[in-house]
Every structure is written in structure tokens, then in C-alpha cells.
Amino acid sequence: MIEGFTALYIFMLAAFTGYEVISRVPVILHTPLMSGSNFVHGIVLVGAMIALGHAESTVEQLVGFVGVILAAGNAVGGYVVTERMLDMFKSSKGGAK
């Protein structure tokens, strides 16, 4: 049972630290950080696919499938948001797109 409390403590500490770090990032650095985090989401997707490949029971396969779907959605959503952010910095000179 102590491992569960330790894991919860580490999760809460990581969430608090992440919030504090991200809240202090200047606006101009958000786009490069989003690009880097998209790379991490791609690694998470690969890890979820490997875990799904090693799943033996139906429950493990279901959890692995949900993990792959969520990781893929997170990676794709990150790239969409990054693209929209980069479009905000494009110049409107020279007519329409």
C-alpha cells in the first residue's frame, strides 16, 4: 500500500512543479516548447503501442488500446495547436494565403 502513496505523492509533486514551471514561461517560448512536447507525445504513443503489443489478457488489451487512442489524439492535437500558433505569427502582407 505504501507504493501507492509514494506514487500519488510523486504525481502530485510533478503536477505542482509542472504547473509552476509552465506558468513562468514567456509567451514567445510557448511555440518551441509545444514543438518539444509533441516529440514527447510521439514517444508516449510508441510506448503505448509496445505495451499493447505485449498485452496478454483482454483487460490489458483494452487498456493498451485506450492508451494508444489517447496518446495519438494528444500528439495530433499538439501538432494542430502548434500549427495554429505558428499561423498567428505569419505576416498578412502579400495578400491571402
TAWO-V204136 format. One record per pair of residues at least 12 apart in sequence whose C-alpha atoms are under 6 Angstrom apart, sorted by the first residue. I is the first residue (numbers start at 1). J is the second residue. D is the distance in whole Angstrom. If there is no record, write none. Layout:
BEGIN
I_J_D, I_J_D
END
This chain:
BEGIN
38_75_6, 38_78_6, 41_75_5, 45_68_6, 45_71_5, 48_67_6, 48_68_5, 52_64_4
END
